[in-house]
Amino acid sequence: MAPDTLLPSMSVIVPTRNRVDLLRLCLDGLARTDYPDLEVIVVDNGSDDPATLAYLDALDPARHRVVRHPGPFNFSAINNHAVRRARGELLCLLNNDIEVLDGDWLAILARQALRADVGAVGAQLLYPDGRIQHAGVVLGVGGGAAHAHRLLDPDEEGYFRRHALPQFVSAVTAACLVVQRARFDAVGGLDEDNFAVAFNDVDLCLKLNQAGWQSLYEPRARLVHHESVSRGFDRDPVGAARLAGELAALKRRWGTGDEVDPFHHPQLSPYSERFVVRL
């Protein structure tokens, strides 16, 4: 598909630390992406692997900007740091463990993000085995927020094939999120203090929703997400305590422990990501 020349400039922000194999796969996919005016900002969060450092140094500066952001991993701070240096009218927050499948994915997301009533736009993300990892975010599942239709095969019926339809949702994941720069700035960007690692995307989406720009899930943009391969999961005591603090902050600010997601039927289970009937 030929790129749409009417689309505004786009800055894609890719945080990374080591794992040159993942970063190379991600950037190779961006090189195959059809978009008329694309800036790629790679934010290096303290890489110390020689192969990664050599790869970053060898990137073509005409196609990539490498920005350094050393220190402890704070996803919100890393992305906010890059946004302040970005020139695009649209922003795409993109994990380094995302694999591009088709060249038109970014233009599909951008067209939705330009709508007057839309804030953050998210893609359909698949695990490497082809099952769904993200098809929008549902509030209240487990007291916080969880990915809708997780582990469903995209060819399955699922919940009335809802996973296959573009739709408004409460939030989308920042593993791949497109938003207008002006709207991101208007709500203060990502919260570096309360959501350093988890739920920063949910908080951003809810702030945008509150301002009148609703989150939207767009399954026609489909990518593979090698989830948390680079950073890992929070199973150590320090990571678990930090996650618990961020979950508590989400509940305090947005009432996710009590409120039913407005896009999720109240007779569906609050403990399942698979849209099963509450018993």
ZIMOBEL-V763970 format. One record per run of one state. SS is the DSSP state (hx for helix, st for strand, lp for the rest). FROM is the first residue (numbers start at 1). LEN is the number of residues. If there is no record, write none. Layout:
BEGIN
{{SS	FROM	LEN} {SS	FROM	LEN}}
END
This chain:
BEGIN
{{lp	1	9} {st	10	7} {lp	17	3} {hx	20	12} {lp	32	6} {st	38	7} {lp	45	5} {hx	50	9} {lp	59	5} {st	64	5} {lp	69	6} {hx	75	9} {lp	84	6} {st	90	5} {lp	95	3} {st	98	3} {lp	101	4} {hx	105	9} {lp	114	4} {st	118	9} {lp	127	4} {st	131	4} {lp	135	2} {st	137	3} {lp	140	1} {hx	141	3} {lp	144	1} {st	145	3} {lp	148	5} {st	153	1} {lp	154	8} {hx	162	3} {lp	165	2} {st	167	3} {lp	170	1} {st	171	1} {lp	172	4} {st	176	5} {hx	181	6} {lp	187	13} {hx	200	11} {lp	211	3} {st	214	12} {lp	226	11} {hx	237	18} {lp	255	13} {st	268	1} {lp	269	8} {st	277	1} {lp	278	2}}
END
